């Protein structure tokens, strides 16, 4: 297993955000994480990436207990994430936005030409080569999402955590991003997708975990999740 999430609890004051969540993720898997608003999805992503500390439980990545590692150390080990609201540097060009994280984790220290070529390759991979010298404010919504992916890819991830990367996109743009994500997965990147757009989750994910009120209520292949009584009740009521 690449990732083992074991007995995770998280409280915010008197509110329990996660309760005894257990999930395993295989290498090169495409896992969907779904549930209603407030079910704990983003909280779990924050805990995996290290931007939040769990109250109880542990996170094991590629056989190593990383439960107490800060976010930047987890990034160095190959865990990258995107955010619901893109966090680009608005005063930097698209290429410079990719160079910042790439320089942070690159093993090519001092080899500026090689780092630059790698940044250009990443921009090309996400389909933004025609916008390489422009600023984020000049990008469309789908291009902003691609830039967010490019910045995550600069960390050379083995595990990519996607937090509602499809938000605000048209159906055509969603398919465009899904095609890109499938290419990344084919390159060996394991992906966990948090998403509200069910068509995207069902199209992309091999397995789906459903959270509700901080607890895991279902897990299985997309076809199984569609038939789950617990999932139907969660989304549509009795």
C-alpha positions in Angstrom: 0.0 0.0 0.0 1.2 3.5 -0.7 -1.0 5.2 1.9 -2.6 3.9 5.1 -5.0 6.1 7.0 -5.5 4.5 10.4 -8.0 5.5 13.1 -8.1 9.2 12.3 -10.0 11.5 14.6 -10.2 15.3 14.4 -12.3 17.7 16.5 -12.8 21.5 16.1 -13.9 22.6 19.5 -17.0 20.6 20.3 -17.5 19.5 16.7 -16.2 16.2 15.6 -14.9 16.5 12.0 -13.5 13.0 11.6 -14.2 9.9 13.6 -12.2 6.7 13.3 -11.5 7.0 9.6 -9.6 4.1 8.1 -8.6 4.1 4.4 -5.9 2.3 2.4 -4.7 3.5 -1.0 -2.8 1.3 -3.4 0.1 2.5 -5.6 -1.1 4.0 -8.8 -4.8 3.9 -7.7 -7.4 6.5 -8.6 -9.5 6.9 -5.4 -12.6 9.1 -5.1 -13.5 10.7 -1.8 -17.1 12.0 -1.7 -19.8 13.1 0.7 -22.1 16.0 1.5 -20.7 19.4 2.6 -19.3 19.2 6.0 -18.6 15.4 5.8 -14.9 15.8 6.5 -13.4 15.4 3.1 -11.2 18.5 3.0 -10.3 18.0 6.6 -8.9 14.6 5.8 -7.0 15.9 2.8 -5.5 18.6 5.1 -4.4 15.9 7.5 -2.9 13.7 4.8 -0.9 16.7 3.4 0.2 17.8 6.8 -1.5 21.2 7.0 -3.7 19.9 9.8 -2.7 17.6 12.7 -5.0 14.8 13.6 -6.1 14.4 17.3 -5.7 10.6 17.1 -4.6 8.0 14.6 -1.7 7.8 12.1 -0.8 8.3 8.5 1.6 5.9 6.9 3.1 6.8 3.5 5.1 4.1 1.6 5.7 2.2 4.8 6.8 5.2 6.9 4.8 6.8 9.7 4.6 10.4 8.7 1.9 11.4 11.3 4.1 14.0 12.9 5.9 15.4 9.8 5.2 19.0 8.8 3.6 19.7 5.4 6.9 20.6 3.7 8.6 17.4 4.7 5.6 15.4 3.3 5.9 17.4 0.1 9.6 16.4 -0.2 8.5 12.7 0.2 6.1 13.0 -2.7 2.7 14.2 -1.4 1.3 17.2 -3.3 -2.1 18.8 -3.3 -4.3 21.3 -5.0 -6.8 23.7 -3.3 -10.5 24.5 -3.9 -9.4 28.1 -4.5 -6.3 28.2 -6.7 -3.3 29.7 -4.8 -1.1 31.0 -7.5 1.3 33.9 -7.2 -0.4 36.7 -9.1 2.7 38.8 -9.5 4.6 35.9 -11.2 4.2 34.5 -14.7 2.9 31.0 -15.3 6.4 29.7 -15.8 7.6 31.5 -12.6 4.7 30.0 -10.6 5.9 26.5 -11.5 9.6 27.4 -10.9 8.9 28.3 -7.2 7.8 24.8 -6.0 10.2 23.1 -8.5 13.2 24.9 -7.0 12.0 24.1 -3.5 12.2 20.3 -4.0 14.5 20.0 -7.0 17.6 17.8 -6.7 19.1 19.9 -9.5 20.3 22.6 -7.1 22.5 25.1 -8.9 21.6 23.7 -12.3 19.3 26.6 -13.4 19.1 25.5 -17.0 17.9 22.0 -16.1 15.3 23.4 -13.6 14.0 25.8 -16.3 13.7 23.0 -18.8 11.8 20.9 -16.3 9.4 23.8 -15.5 8.8 24.2 -19.2 8.0 20.5 -19.6 5.5 20.7 -16.8 3.8 23.7 -18.3 3.6 21.9 -21.6 2.3 18.7 -20.0 -0.8 20.6 -18.6 -1.4 22.3 -21.9 -0.4 25.9 -20.9 2.6 26.3 -23.2 0.9 29.2 -25.1 0.4 31.0 -21.8 3.9 30.4 -20.3 4.8 34.1 -20.1 1.4 35.5 -19.0 0.1 36.2 -15.5 -2.6 34.2 -13.6 -5.1 37.1 -13.9 -5.1 36.5 -17.7 -6.2 32.8 -17.4 -9.6 31.3 -17.8 -11.1 29.2 -15.0 -9.9 25.9 -16.6 -6.5 27.3 -17.2 -6.3 28.4 -13.5 -7.1 24.8 -12.6 -4.3 23.5 -14.9 -1.9 26.0 -13.3 -2.8 24.6 -9.9 -2.1 21.1 -11.2 1.2 22.3 -12.7 2.4 23.7 -9.4 1.5 20.4 -7.7 3.4 18.5 -10.4 6.5 20.6 -9.8 6.8 18.7 -6.5 7.3 15.5 -8.5 4.5 13.8 -6.5 3.9 10.1 -6.0 0.6 10.9 -4.4 -1.6 13.8 -5.7 -4.5 15.1 -3.6 -7.1 16.9 -5.6 -9.6 19.1 -3.7 -12.5 19.9 -6.0 -10.4 20.6 -9.0 -13.5 20.5 -11.3 -15.3 23.3 -9.5 -16.7 26.0 -11.8 -15.9 24.1 -15.0 -18.1 23.3 -17.9 -18.8 19.7 -18.9 -16.3 20.0 -21.8 -13.6 21.5 -19.5 -14.2 18.7 -17.0 -13.5 16.1 -19.6 -10.4 18.0 -20.6 -9.1 17.9 -17.0 -10.1 14.3 -16.6 -8.0 13.4 -19.7 -5.1 15.2 -18.2 -5.5 13.4 -14.9 -5.6 10.0 -16.6 -2.3 10.8 -18.3 -0.8 11.7 -15.0 -2.0 8.5 -13.4 -0.6 6.5 -16.4 2.8 8.1 -15.5 2.6 6.4 -12.1 1.0 9.1 -9.9 -1.5 7.9 -7.4 -4.5 10.2 -7.1 -7.1 10.9 -4.4 -9.9 13.0 -5.8 -12.3 15.0 -3.5 -15.2 16.1 -5.8 -18.9 17.0 -5.8 -19.4 16.4 -9.5 -20.5 12.8 -9.5 -20.1 12.2 -13.2 -16.4 13.1 -12.9 -15.9 10.8 -9.9 -17.7 7.9 -11.5 -15.8 8.4 -14.8 -12.3 8.7 -13.3 -12.1 6.7 -10.0 -11.5 3.0 -9.7 -12.7 3.0 -6.1 -14.7 5.4 -4.0 -14.9 6.2 -0.3 -18.0 8.0 1.1 -17.8 10.1 4.2 -20.8 11.5 6.2 -20.6 13.4 9.4 -16.9 12.6 9.7 -17.3 8.8 9.4 -16.8 6.4 6.5 -20.2 5.0 5.5 -19.3 3.2 2.3 -16.4 2.0 0.2 -16.3 0.2 -3.2 -16.2 0.4 -6.9 -18.3 3.1 -8.6 -21.0 0.5 -9.5 -21.2 -0.6 -5.9 -21.4 2.9 -4.6 -24.3 3.7 -6.9 -26.3 0.8 -5.4 -25.4 1.5 -1.8 -28.5 2.2 0.4 -26.4 4.2 2.8 -25.1 6.5 0.1 -28.5 7.0 -1.4 -30.0 7.9 2.0 -27.1 10.3 2.7 -27.6 12.2 -0.6 -31.4 11.9 -1.0 -32.8 11.0 2.4 -35.3 8.3 3.2 
